[in-house]
């Protein structure tokens, strides 16, 4: 990450510390850690961490262990890399004491109860009086609006994802299993240059396609049944997310009906989305199309979500008013309406769009079935 970019993000965070009257902020979320420091290590388990950031009005620390010493030193420009020899809690307490920290912000969504108890106990045992103050979405708020470099990284990941899905769609045939298709996706993404998957591919055939997050198994692809494929990868840390629904052989009238309705809802939402729109109003753009057609109860998830360093991040295009936020220009979000019928299957179509002040720019180039035209 460029030093200027790091400096700008840290300056922004320090301004937030002043606004909230915090002496320091402890960053434990892996995406937030990367966003602020450039340190690219990922945390694959809730019980393990590659490190924490501690940011004060003057200093920036990256606390990690021996395994990441060289890695962190090479990537986290502008940070003091502190290797804890005994425990994170003891090292954190030592720094808090030296820096005179009394009001400490932390990320409740990323700090487990067990780790919170360990850290607070270590600080108390060091004889320090520190007020631990949970800060919801402090860094995530900044991450919502992407800069041009972030959008470019998302688009690179999306182009590879589209290419792989087109290749896999061309080899779909009766007799393949969901698991075999999922492996083709993963193999081709990795061989194509992805640094990793954004999530495990979803391949849901037949009635399984009524499960929005089905895990691929041994179900065999058959003619005349819907097949939902949802995939994404990471490039330069940033994620892509793409879903299309396929059918082998001649599309049935039922498939055409449901597919056409979902596509209509997607186009309606893409036409109306923009920065400054409340997120529940954004969800309603697509949901109303499906509800008015009598399928509202079969569209049970949000219209979309933010995509960036995490494949699911703010904002959420949720239908619930109590969770509503105002969408920011610069956000990259999915538009993924779906209809899921338990006795038949489902259809979901997902594009990525970049919110502008007056409209939404569709980033996804992959098209749709010909009777629906080309997005």
Secondary structure, 3 states (H helix, E strand, C coil): CCHHHHHHHHHHHHHHHHHCCCCEEEECCHHHHHHHHCCCCCCCCCCCCCCEEEEECCCEEEEECHHHHHHHHHHCCCCEEEECCCCHHHHHHHHHHHHCCCEEEECCCCCCHHHHHHHHHHHHHCCCCCEEEECCCHHHHHHCCCCHHHHHHHHHHHHHHHHHHHHHHHHCCCCCEHHHHHHHHHHHHHHCCCCEECCCCEEEEHHHHHCCCCCCCCCECCCCCEEEEEECEEECCEECCEEEEEECCCCCHHHHHHHHHHHHHHHHHHHHCCCCCEHHHHHHHHHHHHHHCCCHHHCCCCCEEECCCCCCEEEEECCCHHHCCECCCCCEEEECCEEEECCCEEEECEEEEEECCCCEEECCCCCCCHHHCCC
